[in-house]
Amino acid sequence: MPMKCLRYIFLFGIIILLFSCKKFKGSQEIPAYLKIEPWTFTTNYEIEGAATHAITDAWVYVDGSVHGCFEMKQHDDGVYSVIPLLNKGSHKLQIYPGVKLNGISSTRIQYPFYQPYVCTRDLVEGEITTISPSTRYYSIDSTNIVFKREAWEDFEEVNNIHIYRIDTTYAELHQISHRDNPNAWMDPLDTLNHYRSGHVHVGDSVRRMALASAELYNLPNVGNYVLMEMDYKCSADILIGMYIHSAQQGIMDKELYYLRSTNTWKKVYINFSPTITENQNADYFKFYLKGAVAEGGEADFYFDNIKLIYVE
């Protein structure tokens, strides 16, 4: 290669190096790190029901300003989220519990009925501050939160079930005990008193199930959240929908969401708010749970800790 070409290549390399040095000139700020561990959730069982939850996210605010939503992820050493922060020194942190609405990853929200975890921490450059957040429902006295008793079902009361099959053409709902059937959900905090669930088996001559709530009156219909919480396990998909009754149109059937089959207990947060808001003149609503199998098939559906919650 001619010497002249080598000289140009050398000069070009020096220019690139100088521009690179200029680009990264100056101090690079090192963040502090916030490690958020899985949420702890507690309830007053008699008023608020079982302390089951599916809190997947942490919505982080620093001194009142939103920093972002962060998912709890599985790592080799456990489940947590690590968040870089450029803030240093003492700061007020507000961490709001986040869930997947309707069980869908793309609809993450701050759960409106869970309290935030609030603390003050000293954030140090390059160091990890660990937080183990806890939450509970907002107080009934302070927020007018309502646990709708007509739609409350933990299956613990014998012969007093609020969720019922629609008619005798559908499979029957049974109350089962974890003492006799390990598929039943059992409260790990009180195994003595809270160990019953609802169970529907479909197959043979009856291949479908349909359960409904009682008639639900006076639900808020101006955009307020009206959410159903439910624990479930099922070997076939579940359809969730609402019956809407009005004097003008009679009973309308609106199919809303599908829950996929699962061989482990899961919790879901179902949003009925849009349907209720769209039908402000309805006399009442009922939510329902439906499932079916093809001829020759069979499936089992298990339910527990059903709650309908809103703020008046």
Secondary structure, DSSP 8 states (H G I E B T S, - for coil): --HHHHHHHHHHHHHHHHHHHHHT-S-----EEEEE---EE---HHHH--------EEEEEETTEEEEEEE-EEETTEEEEEEEE---EEEEEEEEEEEEBTT-TT-EEE-TTB--EEEEEEE-TT-EEEE--EE-B--HHHH-EEE-GGG-B-S-STT--SSEESSTTS--EEEEETTT-TTS---TT-TTT--EEEEEEEBTTB-EEEEE---B-S---SS--EEEEEEEEESS-EEEEEEEEETTTEEEEEEEEEE--EEEEEEEEEE-HHHHHHTTT-SEEEEEEEEE--TT--EEEEEEEEEEEEE-
